[in-house]
Amino acid sequence: MQREKLLMTPGPTMIPHRVRETMARQIIHHRTKEFEHYFEKMNEGLKKVFQTQNPVLTLVSSGTCGMEAAVVNSFSPDDKVLVASTGVFGDRFVKIASRFGLDVKVISVPWGHGVDPKEIEDFLNGPDGKDVKGVLVTHNETSTGVANDLEKIGMVLKDRDCLFIVDAISSMGGMEVKTDEWGIDIAVAGSQKAFMLPPGLAFVSVSEKAWKAIEKSKLPKFYYDFLAYRKSLNNKTTPYTTAASLVIAASEAIEMMLEEGLENIFARHKNLGEACRAAVKAIGLQLFADENFASDLITAIKAPEGIDIEQVRKTMNLQYDIMIAGGQQNLKGKIIRIGHMGYVDGFDLIRTLVALELSLSKAGYPVELGTAVSAALKVLKM
């Protein structure tokens, strides 16, 4: 029997029917009052989700392009930046900054662990910390299942003359991100994660401190020149043709998020994360991430010895219509990752755990069916 595929990945995530229905409508022109209505509605909602009074720019791009735009708009050639990397996407910040000729310093944390804010503080106070123009951090490192402590990092950076730039691509709207209160100068989010939308939009908040740096930046940019986006934002539009249908969908998705309430969303995701971790431990699997840094939005699980974990994923996908993610780069074939972000609830997690148990059993892993589900049900608030 063919079922609708359940995406339990770190992105893209499932899209609610309300949002899908908006995307099924006939296209509208992006230079009309009708579009301005949806654009303004989306922008006001974005400020609430980002918990900021600052403007939030909307780019037609993936999250990675949002990261690149944050870099090229904020710095000039040879500027020194510090990247705290805890996985694939922290390393991506390193690659982007290096490609554009910045002097990149790196705090490289063993995968599965979060960055210690004290390590950032010690670096900035040390000989290499002089003249650092920006500190770049990934909040929710989906490649490893780790969440970094932005609040404490923000306390370290408070009153320092450097920008705090955050890849919140997968965390924004799913975990607490107090952009203004924590002193985040630029936060980048992606549409296909907790925002319950297809890929295609990046959202970027910019502080007053960041605008001053942007006005002095000498790195090349054209399409993603933040100054052009700021000018257009004042006129309720974008400098170039935008993805009008995605903007309308975003206005609907954000309305749904605000109807549920941010605190309720954060609590739901936290509970799903706790239940997922309890379930996998109950059947003898090991978590990849240090639980002190465990993400509420994704659970990374070590492959049991002697089990072809990619075959487990394939079985879940082809036989049970549930897609989870595998490991990336040097973790390929060594871990699986279960996403529980966005339009997902306890029933979706239970269905996923049933498929995981059955697929592990077919692969030869000794599991008493129902054990993971039972452990999750003891934790879930349904």
PyMOL commands that set and color helices and strands:
alter all, ss='L'
color gray80, all
select helices_A, chain A and resi 17-23+33-50+63-74+88-99+117-125+127-129+150-157+208-216+226-233+244-260+262-282+291-293+309-320+329-331+346-362+371-379
alter helices_A, ss='H'
color red, helices_A
select strands_A, chain A and resi 6-7+56-60+80-85+103-108+132-138+140-141+146-147+163-167+186-190+201-206+298-302+322-323+325-326+335-339
alter strands_A, ss='S'
color yellow, strands_A
deselect
rebuild
show_as cartoon
